[in-house]
Amino acid sequence: MHAPALARALFAALGVAVVVGCASNPFRPAASSGPISLTPPPGVAAPAHTLPQQTATLQPSFTDADPRQLEAGLARSRQETLLMQDEIAALREQLASTSTQLAQVRSAGLPAGAPAPASAAGGGPAAADGLPPAVMQAAMAQLSVPGAEARLDGTVVRLEVPADRLFEADSANLLPGGAAILTQISTEVERVYPGHFLGIEGHTDTEPLQNASWGSPHQLSAARASAVFDFFTSRTALKQAQLFLVAHGPNHPVVSNATAAGRARNRRVEIVIYPEQAAGSGSAAAP
């Protein structure tokens, strides 16, 4: 074969190999057998169209509610409003009634909450006018009772006596020192507030009673108030007509019962001096 013809044959064979390719060609790149990943490499943001789409949360609307349910709820609200108005009206009536009763009691000369004294029931009405708070407070400064603490409470004067100084523990038995304190109280009260109504109020703390003789703290406070009443009426110049009793139990503490000192303070007997005088008492409080 001539040289030019041989050269043309070689070039033709080479062109066919380039077009068709060869599986055994070492320069041919390997075909990819897995799926193509669209996840971007680290540090590269994903295209916006590949991000998950969030569905907006729809807010509830009254237009979607059942009109019958709305009407029923409105009716209930109106009914509750009417009930509250009725309760307020009833409370106002009770307050007006209480104020009227208090005015009647004051005009009759009796301390609020006190039963009618025997002298008022059989010997004429009690004194109608009471001392003003300023006079009660001025006279209070003249009381000399080392075993009691005096304070003005509205229109009344309270003498607070620790029950532990008057009685045995969880008992209504008077101590010798307690009898001396009560004697001094009666003398001072009759000197400064002669003939005035006196309330004897018993108080306890919130601790359980150790003495099984009393079923409740109220019973103990009532027994102690009765013991003071009996002492005043049998061994002092105070009269039954000017005395009355109240048993509060633990219901009216003056301080917290969380500490031993607070509980001791709340265990007390209070002698409450009212601005009104019992019938037949013509003397006024000491100036």
C-alpha positions as YAML, in Angstrom:
chain: A
units: angstrom
residues:
- id: 1
  name: MET
  ca: [0.00, 0.00, 0.00]
- id: 2
  name: HIS
  ca: [1.21, 3.38, -0.78]
- id: 3
  name: ALA
  ca: [2.06, 5.74, 2.01]
- id: 4
  name: PRO
  ca: [-0.64, 8.34, 1.30]
- id: 5
  name: ALA
  ca: [-3.31, 5.66, 1.19]
- id: 6
  name: LEU
  ca: [-2.10, 4.20, 4.49]
- id: 7
  name: ALA
  ca: [-2.19, 7.56, 6.22]
- id: 8
  name: ARG
  ca: [-5.78, 8.17, 5.10]
- id: 9
  name: ALA
  ca: [-6.86, 4.78, 6.47]
- id: 10
  name: LEU
  ca: [-5.35, 5.46, 9.90]
- id: 11
  name: PHE
  ca: [-7.02, 8.88, 10.23]
- id: 12
  name: ALA
  ca: [-10.39, 7.37, 9.31]
- id: 13
  name: ALA
  ca: [-10.07, 4.67, 11.98]
- id: 14
  name: LEU
  ca: [-9.10, 7.22, 14.61]
- id: 15
  name: GLY
  ca: [-12.15, 9.37, 13.88]
- id: 16
  name: VAL
  ca: [-14.51, 6.41, 14.31]
- id: 17
  name: ALA
  ca: [-12.94, 5.58, 17.67]
- id: 18
  name: VAL
  ca: [-13.41, 9.17, 18.89]
- id: 19
  name: VAL
  ca: [-17.08, 9.31, 17.84]
- id: 20
  name: VAL
  ca: [-18.16, 5.90, 19.02]
- id: 21
  name: GLY
  ca: [-15.96, 5.58, 22.12]
- id: 22
  name: CYS
  ca: [-14.61, 2.49, 23.67]
- id: 23
  name: ALA
  ca: [-15.53, 0.83, 26.89]
- id: 24
  name: SER
  ca: [-11.96, -0.06, 27.49]
- id: 25
  name: ASN
  ca: [-10.79, 3.53, 26.90]
- id: 26
  name: PRO
  ca: [-8.80, 4.50, 30.03]
- id: 27
  name: PHE
  ca: [-9.45, 8.20, 29.43]
- id: 28
  name: ARG
  ca: [-13.26, 7.86, 29.48]
- id: 29
  name: PRO
  ca: [-14.85, 9.14, 32.83]
- id: 30
  name: ALA
  ca: [-16.87, 6.62, 34.85]
- id: 31
  name: ALA
  ca: [-20.66, 6.91, 34.63]
- id: 32
  name: SER
  ca: [-22.54, 7.99, 37.83]
- id: 33
  name: SER
  ca: [-24.69, 5.17, 39.23]
- id: 34
  name: GLY
  ca: [-26.51, 7.12, 42.17]
- id: 35
  name: PRO
  ca: [-29.09, 9.94, 42.20]
- id: 36
  name: ILE
  ca: [-27.89, 13.50, 42.03]
- id: 37
  name: SER
  ca: [-28.04, 15.32, 45.45]
- id: 38
  name: LEU
  ca: [-29.45, 18.83, 45.55]
- id: 39
  name: THR
  ca: [-28.23, 19.51, 49.12]
- id: 40
  name: PRO
  ca: [-25.77, 22.40, 49.06]
- id: 41
  name: PRO
  ca: [-22.37, 21.96, 50.68]
- id: 42
  name: PRO
  ca: [-21.78, 23.45, 54.13]
- id: 43
  name: GLY
  ca: [-21.67, 27.24, 54.13]
- id: 44
  name: VAL
  ca: [-23.78, 27.59, 50.97]
- id: 45
  name: ALA
  ca: [-27.42, 28.73, 51.29]
- id: 46
  name: ALA
  ca: [-30.10, 26.53, 49.76]
- id: 47
  name: PRO
  ca: [-32.17, 27.93, 46.91]
- id: 48
  name: ALA
  ca: [-35.41, 29.52, 48.10]
- id: 49
  name: HIS
  ca: [-37.59, 27.16, 46.06]
- id: 50
  name: THR
  ca: [-36.12, 24.13, 47.92]
- id: 51
  name: LEU
  ca: [-37.05, 25.41, 51.42]
- id: 52
  name: PRO
  ca: [-40.17, 23.94, 53.19]
- id: 53
  name: GLN
  ca: [-43.17, 26.20, 52.95]
- id: 54
  name: GLN
  ca: [-45.00, 27.17, 56.22]
- id: 55
  name: THR
  ca: [-48.73, 27.44, 56.27]
- id: 56
  name: ALA
  ca: [-50.04, 30.54, 58.07]
- id: 57
  name: THR
  ca: [-52.09, 29.80, 61.22]
- id: 58
  name: LEU
  ca: [-55.55, 31.12, 60.96]
- id: 59
  name: GLN
  ca: [-56.81, 33.11, 63.95]
- id: 60
  name: PRO
  ca: [-60.23, 32.22, 65.30]
- id: 61
  name: SER
  ca: [-62.95, 34.54, 64.19]
- id: 62
  name: PHE
  ca: [-66.33, 35.23, 65.72]
- id: 63
  name: THR
  ca: [-67.75, 35.01, 62.25]
- id: 64
  name: ASP
  ca: [-67.04, 31.27, 62.38]
- id: 65
  name: ALA
  ca: [-68.80, 30.77, 65.75]
- id: 66
  name: ASP
  ca: [-72.29, 29.46, 66.12]
- id: 67
  name: PRO
  ca: [-74.66, 32.43, 66.68]
- id: 68
  name: ARG
  ca: [-76.72, 30.32, 69.07]
- id: 69
  name: GLN
  ca: [-73.68, 29.69, 71.29]
- id: 70
  name: LEU
  ca: [-72.83, 33.39, 71.30]
- id: 71
  name: GLU
  ca: [-76.39, 34.29, 72.24]
- id: 72
  name: ALA
  ca: [-76.43, 31.69, 75.04]
- id: 73
  name: GLY
  ca: [-73.13, 33.03, 76.44]
- id: 74
  name: LEU
  ca: [-74.46, 36.58, 76.36]
- id: 75
  name: ALA
  ca: [-77.60, 35.50, 78.18]
- id: 76
  name: ARG
  ca: [-75.53, 33.82, 80.91]
- id: 77
  name: SER
  ca: [-73.42, 36.97, 81.34]
- id: 78
  name: ARG
  ca: [-76.56, 39.08, 81.70]
- id: 79
  name: GLN
  ca: [-77.98, 36.66, 84.27]
- id: 80
  name: GLU
  ca: [-74.77, 36.73, 86.32]
- id: 81
  name: THR
  ca: [-74.78, 40.53, 86.22]
- id: 82
  name: LEU
  ca: [-78.36, 40.62, 87.50]
- id: 83
  name: LEU
  ca: [-77.49, 38.21, 90.33]
- id: 84
  name: MET
  ca: [-74.53, 40.37, 91.38]
- id: 85
  name: GLN
  ca: [-76.73, 43.46, 91.35]
- id: 86
  name: ASP
  ca: [-79.28, 41.67, 93.55]
- id: 87
  name: GLU
  ca: [-76.54, 40.64, 96.00]
- id: 88
  name: ILE
  ca: [-75.23, 44.21, 96.17]
- id: 89
  name: ALA
  ca: [-78.74, 45.51, 96.82]
- id: 90
  name: ALA
  ca: [-79.23, 42.92, 99.60]
- id: 91
  name: LEU
  ca: [-75.91, 43.90, 101.21]
- id: 92
  name: ARG
  ca: [-76.91, 47.55, 101.10]
- id: 93
  name: GLU
  ca: [-80.20, 46.75, 102.80]
- id: 94
  name: GLN
  ca: [-78.39, 44.76, 105.50]
- id: 95
  name: LEU
  ca: [-75.96, 47.63, 106.03]
- id: 96
  name: ALA
  ca: [-78.82, 50.13, 106.31]
- id: 97
  name: SER
  ca: [-80.63, 47.85, 108.77]
- id: 98
  name: THR
  ca: [-77.47, 47.38, 110.85]
- id: 99
  name: SER
  ca: [-76.88, 51.14, 110.91]
- id: 100
  name: THR
  ca: [-80.46, 51.71, 112.06]
- id: 101
  name: GLN
  ca: [-80.13, 49.11, 114.80]
- id: 102
  name: LEU
  ca: [-76.85, 50.61, 115.95]
- id: 103
  name: ALA
  ca: [-78.42, 54.06, 116.11]
- id: 104
  name: GLN
  ca: [-81.29, 52.65, 118.17]
- id: 105
  name: VAL
  ca: [-78.88, 50.88, 120.51]
- id: 106
  name: ARG
  ca: [-76.82, 54.03, 120.94]
- id: 107
  name: SER
  ca: [-79.90, 56.11, 121.61]
- id: 108
  name: ALA
  ca: [-80.95, 53.61, 124.31]
- id: 109
  name: GLY
  ca: [-77.55, 53.88, 125.96]
- id: 110
  name: LEU
  ca: [-76.43, 50.28, 125.39]
- id: 111
  name: PRO
  ca: [-73.09, 49.23, 123.88]
- id: 112
  name: ALA
  ca: [-73.38, 47.52, 120.51]
- id: 113
  name: GLY
  ca: [-73.74, 43.75, 120.91]
- id: 114
  name: ALA
  ca: [-74.55, 43.95, 124.63]
- id: 115
  name: PRO
  ca: [-77.70, 42.42, 126.12]
- id: 116
  name: ALA
  ca: [-80.12, 44.73, 127.90]
- id: 117
  name: PRO
  ca: [-78.93, 45.23, 131.51]
- id: 118
  name: ALA
  ca: [-81.29, 44.40, 134.33]
- id: 119
  name: SER
  ca: [-81.43, 48.04, 135.42]
- id: 120
  name: ALA
  ca: [-82.49, 49.12, 131.92]
- id: 121
  name: ALA
  ca: [-85.17, 46.43, 131.76]
- id: 122
  name: GLY
  ca: [-86.73, 47.13, 135.18]
- id: 123
  name: GLY
  ca: [-85.46, 50.48, 136.43]
- id: 124
  name: GLY
  ca: [-85.79, 52.80, 133.44]
- id: 125
  name: PRO
  ca: [-83.66, 53.38, 130.33]
- id: 126
  name: ALA
  ca: [-79.91, 53.77, 130.42]
- id: 127
  name: ALA
  ca: [-78.22, 57.08, 129.80]
- id: 128
  name: ALA
  ca: [-78.73, 58.23, 126.22]
- id: 129
  name: ASP
  ca: [-75.48, 60.13, 125.64]
- id: 130
  name: GLY
  ca: [-71.97, 58.68, 125.69]
- id: 131
  name: LEU
  ca: [-68.62, 60.38, 126.05]
- id: 132
  name: PRO
  ca: [-66.87, 61.49, 122.86]
- id: 133
  name: PRO
  ca: [-63.68, 59.64, 121.89]
- id: 134
  name: ALA
  ca: [-61.49, 62.62, 122.84]
- id: 135
  name: VAL
  ca: [-62.78, 62.52, 126.42]
- id: 136
  name: MET
  ca: [-62.43, 58.74, 126.57]
- id: 137
  name: GLN
  ca: [-58.83, 59.01, 125.42]
- id: 138
  name: ALA
  ca: [-57.99, 61.81, 127.84]
- id: 139
  name: ALA
  ca: [-59.40, 59.81, 130.74]
- id: 140
  name: MET
  ca: [-57.50, 56.69, 129.61]
- id: 141
  name: ALA
  ca: [-54.23, 58.44, 130.44]
- id: 142
  name: GLN
  ca: [-55.27, 58.42, 134.10]
- id: 143
  name: LEU
  ca: [-55.62, 54.64, 134.31]
- id: 144
  name: SER
  ca: [-52.89, 53.02, 136.37]
- id: 145
  name: VAL
  ca: [-52.94, 49.26, 135.80]
- id: 146
  name: PRO
  ca: [-49.42, 47.76, 135.59]
- id: 147
  name: GLY
  ca: [-50.76, 44.34, 134.58]
- id: 148
  name: ALA
  ca: [-52.79, 45.61, 131.62]
- id: 149
  name: GLU
  ca: [-52.24, 47.60, 128.42]
- id: 150
  name: ALA
  ca: [-54.79, 50.32, 127.61]
- id: 151
  name: ARG
  ca: [-55.59, 51.51, 124.08]
- id: 152
  name: LEU
  ca: [-58.34, 53.48, 122.37]
- id: 153
  name: ASP
  ca: [-60.31, 51.47, 119.80]
- id: 154
  name: GLY
  ca: [-62.74, 53.76, 118.02]
- id: 155
  name: THR
  ca: [-65.12, 54.94, 120.72]
- id: 156
  name: VAL
  ca: [-64.14, 52.38, 123.38]
- id: 157
  name: VAL
  ca: [-61.13, 51.86, 125.61]
- id: 158
  name: ARG
  ca: [-59.65, 48.36, 125.78]
- id: 159
  name: LEU
  ca: [-57.66, 47.03, 128.71]
- id: 160
  name: GLU
  ca: [-55.69, 44.03, 127.45]
- id: 161
  name: VAL
  ca: [-54.66, 41.59, 130.18]
- id: 162
  name: PRO
  ca: [-52.48, 38.52, 129.37]
- id: 163
  name: ALA
  ca: [-54.41, 35.36, 130.21]
- id: 164
  name: ASP
  ca: [-51.18, 33.71, 131.37]
- id: 165
  name: ARG
  ca: [-51.03, 36.28, 134.20]
- id: 166
  name: LEU
  ca: [-54.63, 35.64, 135.22]
- id: 167
  name: PHE
  ca: [-55.18, 31.87, 134.86]
- id: 168
  name: GLU
  ca: [-53.50, 28.54, 135.11]
- id: 169
  name: ALA
  ca: [-52.48, 27.02, 131.75]
- id: 170
  name: ASP
  ca: [-55.50, 25.85, 129.69]
- id: 171
  name: SER
  ca: [-57.70, 26.54, 132.70]
- id: 172
  name: ALA
  ca: [-60.23, 29.05, 134.03]
- id: 173
  name: ASN
  ca: [-58.78, 28.90, 137.55]
- id: 174
  name: LEU
  ca: [-57.55, 32.32, 138.68]
- id: 175
  name: LEU
  ca: [-53.99, 32.67, 139.90]
- id: 176
  name: PRO
  ca: [-53.36, 34.68, 143.11]
- id: 177
  name: GLY
  ca: [-51.56, 37.28, 141.02]
- id: 178
  name: GLY
  ca: [-54.49, 37.32, 138.59]
- id: 179
  name: ALA
  ca: [-56.93, 38.13, 141.36]
- id: 180
  name: ALA
  ca: [-54.74, 41.07, 142.39]
- id: 181
  name: ILE
  ca: [-54.67, 42.39, 138.80]
- id: 182
  name: LEU
  ca: [-58.47, 42.17, 138.49]
- id: 183
  name: THR
  ca: [-58.93, 43.97, 141.81]
- id: 184
  name: GLN
  ca: [-56.73, 46.83, 140.65]
- id: 185
  name: ILE
  ca: [-58.52, 47.00, 137.27]
- id: 186
  name: SER
  ca: [-61.94, 47.26, 138.90]
- id: 187
  name: THR
  ca: [-60.73, 50.02, 141.23]
- id: 188
  name: GLU
  ca: [-59.17, 52.05, 138.40]
- id: 189
  name: VAL
  ca: [-62.09, 51.61, 136.00]
- id: 190
  name: GLU
  ca: [-64.62, 52.66, 138.63]
- id: 191
  name: ARG
  ca: [-62.47, 55.67, 139.53]
- id: 192
  name: VAL
  ca: [-61.89, 56.91, 135.97]
- id: 193
  name: TYR
  ca: [-65.05, 55.63, 134.23]
- id: 194
  name: PRO
  ca: [-67.62, 55.32, 137.01]
- id: 195
  name: GLY
  ca: [-70.75, 53.38, 136.11]
- id: 196
  name: HIS
  ca: [-69.77, 52.75, 132.47]
- id: 197
  name: PHE
  ca: [-70.74, 49.61, 130.61]
- id: 198
  name: LEU
  ca: [-67.92, 47.04, 130.58]
- id: 199
  name: GLY
  ca: [-67.49, 44.16, 128.20]
- id: 200
  name: ILE
  ca: [-65.43, 41.15, 129.31]
- id: 201
  name: GLU
  ca: [-64.00, 39.49, 126.19]
- id: 202
  name: GLY
  ca: [-62.13, 36.18, 126.30]
- id: 203
  name: HIS
  ca: [-59.53, 35.30, 123.62]
- id: 204
  name: THR
  ca: [-57.29, 32.28, 122.97]
- id: 205
  name: ASP
  ca: [-54.55, 31.38, 120.49]
- id: 206
  name: THR
  ca: [-54.79, 28.75, 117.75]
- id: 207
  name: GLU
  ca: [-52.92, 25.95, 119.56]
- id: 208
  name: PRO
  ca: [-54.84, 22.73, 120.41]
- id: 209
  name: LEU
  ca: [-56.05, 22.60, 123.99]
- id: 210
  name: GLN
  ca: [-54.20, 20.26, 126.33]
- id: 211
  name: ASN
  ca: [-56.97, 20.20, 128.93]
- id: 212
  name: ALA
  ca: [-59.70, 17.77, 127.95]
- id: 213
  name: SER
  ca: [-62.23, 19.68, 130.08]
- id: 214
  name: TRP
  ca: [-62.85, 22.12, 127.22]
- id: 215
  name: GLY
  ca: [-64.29, 20.95, 123.93]
- id: 216
  name: SER
  ca: [-63.14, 24.03, 122.02]
- id: 217
  name: PRO
  ca: [-61.14, 27.25, 122.47]
- id: 218
  name: HIS
  ca: [-64.45, 29.13, 122.55]
- id: 219
  name: GLN
  ca: [-65.52, 27.18, 125.62]
- id: 220
  name: LEU
  ca: [-62.26, 28.03, 127.36]
- id: 221
  name: SER
  ca: [-62.53, 31.73, 126.46]
- id: 222
  name: ALA
  ca: [-66.15, 31.76, 127.66]
- id: 223
  name: ALA
  ca: [-65.19, 30.09, 130.95]
- id: 224
  name: ARG
  ca: [-62.41, 32.62, 131.53]
- id: 225
  name: ALA
  ca: [-64.69, 35.57, 130.79]
- id: 226
  name: SER
  ca: [-67.25, 34.09, 133.21]
- id: 227
  name: ALA
  ca: [-64.56, 33.73, 135.88]
- id: 228
  name: VAL
  ca: [-63.67, 37.43, 135.52]
- id: 229
  name: PHE
  ca: [-67.38, 38.34, 135.63]
- id: 230
  name: ASP
  ca: [-67.86, 36.31, 138.82]
- id: 231
  name: PHE
  ca: [-64.80, 37.91, 140.42]
- id: 232
  name: PHE
  ca: [-65.92, 41.46, 139.55]
- id: 233
  name: THR
  ca: [-69.48, 40.97, 140.79]
- id: 234
  name: SER
  ca: [-68.60, 39.10, 143.99]
- id: 235
  name: ARG
  ca: [-65.37, 40.77, 145.14]
- id: 236
  name: THR
  ca: [-65.41, 44.30, 143.70]
- id: 237
  name: ALA
  ca: [-67.76, 47.28, 143.49]
- id: 238
  name: LEU
  ca: [-68.68, 46.62, 139.83]
- id: 239
  name: LYS
  ca: [-72.34, 45.75, 139.23]
- id: 240
  name: GLN
  ca: [-73.88, 43.03, 137.08]
- id: 241
  name: ALA
  ca: [-76.00, 45.66, 135.31]
- id: 242
  name: GLN
  ca: [-72.94, 47.22, 133.70]
- id: 243
  name: LEU
  ca: [-71.17, 43.99, 132.66]
- id: 244
  name: PHE
  ca: [-71.60, 41.57, 129.75]
- id: 245
  name: LEU
  ca: [-69.53, 38.68, 128.36]
- id: 246
  name: VAL
  ca: [-68.13, 37.81, 124.92]
- id: 247
  name: ALA
  ca: [-66.20, 34.63, 123.99]
- id: 248
  name: HIS
  ca: [-64.11, 35.08, 120.83]
- id: 249
  name: GLY
  ca: [-61.87, 32.00, 121.06]
- id: 250
  name: PRO
  ca: [-59.04, 32.35, 118.50]
- id: 251
  name: ASN
  ca: [-61.10, 34.42, 116.02]
- id: 252
  name: HIS
  ca: [-59.61, 37.85, 116.78]
- id: 253
  name: PRO
  ca: [-55.82, 37.69, 117.22]
- id: 254
  name: VAL
  ca: [-53.98, 40.98, 117.72]
- id: 255
  name: VAL
  ca: [-50.72, 39.56, 116.29]
- id: 256
  name: SER
  ca: [-49.66, 36.49, 114.30]
- id: 257
  name: ASN
  ca: [-49.84, 33.07, 116.00]
- id: 258
  name: ALA
  ca: [-46.68, 31.93, 114.16]
- id: 259
  name: THR
  ca: [-44.42, 32.52, 117.19]
- id: 260
  name: ALA
  ca: [-44.63, 31.62, 120.87]
- id: 261
  name: ALA
  ca: [-44.59, 35.32, 121.81]
- id: 262
  name: GLY
  ca: [-47.44, 36.02, 119.40]
- id: 263
  name: ARG
  ca: [-49.53, 33.17, 120.79]
- id: 264
  name: ALA
  ca: [-48.94, 34.40, 124.33]
- id: 265
  name: ARG
  ca: [-50.09, 37.88, 123.30]
- id: 266
  name: ASN
  ca: [-53.27, 36.50, 121.74]
- id: 267
  name: ARG
  ca: [-54.15, 34.55, 124.90]
- id: 268
  name: ARG
  ca: [-55.81, 37.45, 126.69]
- id: 269
  name: VAL
  ca: [-58.84, 38.90, 128.41]
- id: 270
  name: GLU
  ca: [-59.94, 42.38, 127.36]
- id: 271
  name: ILE
  ca: [-61.96, 44.69, 129.57]
- id: 272
  name: VAL
  ca: [-63.79, 46.95, 127.10]
- id: 273
  name: ILE
  ca: [-64.94, 50.30, 128.53]
- id: 274
  name: TYR
  ca: [-67.86, 51.81, 126.60]
- id: 275
  name: PRO
  ca: [-68.60, 55.54, 126.47]
- id: 276
  name: GLU
  ca: [-72.16, 54.98, 127.77]
- id: 277
  name: GLN
  ca: [-73.07, 54.67, 131.42]
- id: 278
  name: ALA
  ca: [-75.54, 52.26, 132.96]
- id: 279
  name: ALA
  ca: [-78.83, 53.63, 134.28]
- id: 280
  name: GLY
  ca: [-78.58, 55.40, 137.61]
- id: 281
  name: SER
  ca: [-74.91, 56.34, 137.17]
- id: 282
  name: GLY
  ca: [-74.72, 60.10, 137.35]
- id: 283
  name: SER
  ca: [-70.96, 60.52, 137.56]
- id: 284
  name: ALA
  ca: [-68.87, 61.32, 134.49]
- id: 285
  name: ALA
  ca: [-65.43, 60.08, 133.59]
- id: 286
  name: ALA
  ca: [-62.56, 61.75, 135.33]
- id: 287
  name: PRO
  ca: [-61.38, 64.84, 133.43]
...
